[in-house]
Amino acid sequence: MAYKGMSTKAVHSGERPEIPTGAVNTPIYQSSTFIFPTDDPRTWDGDAPEGTYMYSRKANPTVEVAERKIAELESGKRCLLFSSGMAAISSILTAYLSRGDAIVSQEDIYGGTYGFLRNALPRMGIEVRFGPTADTGALIDAIVPGTKVVWLESPSNPLMRLVDYPEVAKAAHERGAITVIDNTLASPMNQRPLEMGVDIVTESCTKYLGGHSDLLAGAVVSNAFDISAVHDARTSFGGSLDPFASFLLERGMKTLPLRMERHNRNGLEIARFLEDHPAVERVHYPGLESHPQHALAKRLLSGCGGLMSFEVKGGRQAAERAMRSMRLIKMATSLGGVESLVSMPSSTSHRSLPAQERKRLGITDSMLRVSLGIEDAEDLREDLDQALRASQV
């Protein structure tokens, strides 16, 4: 049955009746291997009839339920789950790039992705070119003939910059390149890039999709574009997701629409509060009317989520004092969970970047990144206010 509403899809998509027991929830098929579906060895390598399994590194029924649910939420037809977001990212890149190929990426992206592009791909003989995130024309100009992949992330981490990805995807296709977008910070509740011409969407399911800071997972989703090469990479490199983490992910996604409503509301309310705070220099959140890409955000996003970054007056020491003074908001990396977290990008997600590169991208030493959970906004405001006042002593 095809469901129309996102909340209905989040609860019911991907499920199949559990015939032997009638269980309402998907069982955890905690098995590494399965009885051969036939006695014909030609069917043992992934060609068995649908619904039969051989080895969990290739396919597992619990994992497939979560994959089908994500595919529905992202407006895709196929999803592959991985043991982490970086396992998904590295599998995409190695599936479609070979020695002598070129990739174009926007500049400010997640630090793990940036490190892989900057360090790992050149060792494989792959040319990597970076273009400005917020300058659509300049980013498109970087897609010269011979480019195989265009890598995007919108909103970006941690500066929350946006890419006009429908325009970039159109230009990439005209030049013979495929487009991949990291949709982690938006989630399918706030934007669905496959509907706008992007070939592949990837997400760190560790974040909003799982939503409870208790699992690691990554997803690769497509619609018409064939991602069999990514499946082969997952099988070869062994980055498959385990059944228990898949169970947690599928359960977490059932409340994704409800959680994202609160993340979006808290994000906008706290961003406005921080923008007016005397101890804050600047707030990076596209939901603010003052954000230079606010018009683009209104066109591409139905909400801006719970992540933002802001710069504390007084430099790094003041920012560290503010972070250590927070009581409700926990000092930890990651994002997208039900609890609020704070970190300093220069010391965590983007620590591997040289200081001059961070400065060029706008990631200052006084910047804090806060992932707002689903707590009451009043409590979050009070905690941030007392911590920021403590930072100015």
ZIURTA-V704096 format. One record per residue. SS is DSSP state (~ for helix, > for strand, _ for the rest). PSI is psi as a letter, one per 40 degrees, with the letter a starting at -180 (* if undefined). D_LAST is the distance of its C-alpha to the last C-alpha in Angstrom with 2 decimals. Layout:
ss psi d_last
SS PSI D_LAST
SS PSI D_LAST
This chain:
ss psi d_last
_ h 60.35
_ h 58.04
_ i 55.07
_ d 53.66
_ i 50.29
~ d 47.24
~ d 46.58
~ d 50.20
~ d 50.03
~ d 46.91
~ d 48.74
~ d 52.27
_ i 52.56
_ e 53.76
_ i 55.22
_ i 58.80
_ h 60.78
_ g 60.77
_ d 64.53
_ d 65.29
_ d 63.01
_ f 61.81
_ h 58.14
_ d 55.86
_ i 53.04
_ h 53.57
_ i 54.55
_ h 52.84
_ g 55.56
_ g 54.26
_ h 57.09
_ d 57.09
> i 60.71
_ i 63.29
_ h 67.07
_ h 68.65
_ d 69.46
_ i 72.88
_ e 75.03
_ h 74.89
~ d 72.53
~ e 72.12
~ e 69.94
_ e 67.61
_ f 65.34
_ e 63.68
_ e 66.86
_ i 67.51
_ i 67.90
_ h 64.72
_ e 63.45
_ i 64.63
_ i 62.42
_ d 62.92
> h 59.66
_ e 56.09
_ d 54.78
_ d 56.81
_ i 56.64
_ h 55.83
~ d 56.51
~ d 53.09
~ d 51.37
~ d 53.71
~ d 52.82
~ d 49.15
~ d 50.31
~ d 52.53
~ d 49.80
~ d 47.36
~ d 50.19
~ d 50.89
~ d 47.27
_ e 46.95
_ f 50.36
_ i 51.78
_ d 54.94
> h 53.86
> i 50.77
> h 50.28
> i 47.66
> i 46.07
_ e 44.21
_ i 40.93
~ d 39.71
~ d 40.08
~ d 43.60
~ d 44.45
~ d 43.00
~ d 44.70
~ d 47.95
~ d 48.03
~ d 47.46
~ d 50.04
~ d 52.49
~ e 52.69
_ h 51.95
_ i 54.25
_ h 54.61
_ e 55.01
_ i 53.26
> i 50.22
> i 47.23
> h 44.91
> i 41.39
> i 38.56
_ d 35.68
_ h 32.63
_ i 33.75
_ h 32.71
~ d 31.95
~ d 34.84
~ d 37.26
~ d 36.09
~ d 36.60
~ d 40.07
~ d 41.06
~ d 39.75
~ d 41.04
~ d 43.74
~ d 45.82
~ d 46.50
~ d 47.88
_ e 50.31
_ f 51.49
_ h 49.78
> h 48.36
> h 44.89
> h 43.81
> i 40.54
> i 40.30
_ h 37.51
_ d 36.48
_ e 36.17
_ g 39.12
~ d 42.16
~ d 44.71
~ d 43.28
~ d 42.92
~ d 46.53
~ d 47.69
_ e 46.44
_ g 48.96
_ i 51.89
_ h 55.28
_ e 55.21
> h 51.86
> d 52.37
> h 49.05
> h 46.24
> h 43.02
> i 40.60
> h 37.49
_ h 36.46
_ i 33.75
_ i 32.29
_ h 29.68
_ e 26.72
_ e 26.92
_ f 29.26
_ i 31.68
_ i 35.21
_ h 38.63
_ g 41.66
~ d 43.46
~ d 46.73
~ d 47.31
~ d 46.37
~ d 48.60
~ d 51.49
~ d 51.23
~ d 50.94
~ d 54.09
~ d 55.94
_ e 55.16
_ e 56.20
_ i 52.79
> i 51.45
> h 48.04
> h 45.60
> h 42.40
> h 39.59
_ e 39.10
_ d 36.54
_ e 33.66
_ d 36.07
~ i 38.53
~ e 42.03
~ d 40.79
~ d 39.02
_ i 41.42
_ g 44.65
~ d 45.26
~ d 48.74
~ e 49.89
~ e 48.87
_ e 50.84
_ i 48.57
_ d 50.66
> h 48.33
> h 45.18
> i 43.09
> i 40.38
> h 38.22
_ e 39.44
_ d 36.71
_ b 34.45
_ d 35.49
_ d 39.18
_ d 38.75
_ e 35.64
_ e 34.94
_ f 33.47
_ e 36.60
_ i 38.72
_ h 39.01
_ i 41.40
> i 42.18
> i 44.70
> h 46.95
> i 48.74
> i 51.43
_ c 53.96
_ d 57.00
_ h 55.67
_ h 57.15
_ f 54.57
~ d 57.22
~ d 56.00
~ d 52.57
~ d 54.42
~ d 56.35
~ d 53.18
~ d 51.72
~ d 54.95
~ d 55.14
~ e 51.54
_ f 51.32
_ f 48.11
> i 49.50
_ i 47.52
_ i 48.62
~ d 50.13
~ d 47.55
~ d 44.61
~ d 46.86
~ d 47.41
~ d 43.68
~ d 43.21
~ d 46.13
~ d 44.96
~ d 41.42
~ e 42.82
_ d 44.64
_ e 41.46
~ d 40.06
~ d 40.83
~ d 39.22
~ d 36.07
~ d 35.77
~ d 36.09
~ d 32.95
~ d 31.09
~ d 32.06
~ d 31.07
~ d 27.67
~ d 27.04
~ d 27.82
~ d 26.03
~ d 22.71
~ d 23.06
~ d 23.52
~ d 20.52
~ d 18.24
~ d 20.02
_ e 18.98
_ h 15.31
_ e 13.03
_ e 10.71
> h 14.00
> d 16.01
> i 19.28
> h 21.12
> g 24.31
_ h 26.68
_ e 30.25
_ e 30.61
_ h 28.47
_ d 30.71
_ e 28.53
_ h 29.13
_ e 31.71
_ f 33.93
~ d 33.80
~ d 37.54
~ d 38.40
~ d 36.36
~ d 38.39
~ d 41.56
~ d 40.93
_ i 38.67
_ e 39.23
_ i 35.59
_ e 32.52
_ a 31.54
_ e 28.33
> h 26.80
> i 24.33
> i 21.77
> i 18.74
> h 16.43
> h 12.65
_ h 11.23
_ e 9.76
~ a 12.58
~ d 13.56
~ d 10.72
~ d 8.43
~ d 11.68
~ d 12.34
~ d 9.26
~ d 10.37
~ d 13.88
~ e 13.61
~ e 11.99
_ h 15.03
_ d 17.70
_ d 20.63
_ h 20.35
> i 21.51
> h 20.44
_ i 23.85
_ a 25.93
_ i 28.74
_ i 28.91
_ e 31.32
_ i 31.34
_ e 31.25
_ i 27.82
_ h 24.59
> i 23.21
> i 20.39
> i 20.66
_ h 19.74
~ d 23.03
~ e 22.67
~ e 22.73
_ c 25.21
_ d 27.73
_ f 27.73
_ d 27.06
_ e 30.70
_ h 30.44
_ i 30.09
~ d 26.81
~ d 28.76
~ d 30.33
~ d 27.09
~ d 25.87
~ d 29.23
~ e 29.09
_ e 25.64
_ g 23.87
_ i 20.65
_ e 18.30
_ e 15.48
> h 17.92
> i 17.94
> h 21.28
> h 21.62
> h 25.07
_ h 25.36
_ a 27.96
_ e 30.12
_ i 27.87
_ h 27.54
~ d 25.36
~ d 23.86
~ d 22.51
~ d 21.14
~ d 19.39
~ d 17.78
~ d 16.59
~ d 15.20
~ d 13.53
~ d 11.70
~ d 10.77
~ d 9.61
~ d 7.44
~ d 5.92
~ e 5.79
_ e 3.82
_ * 0.00
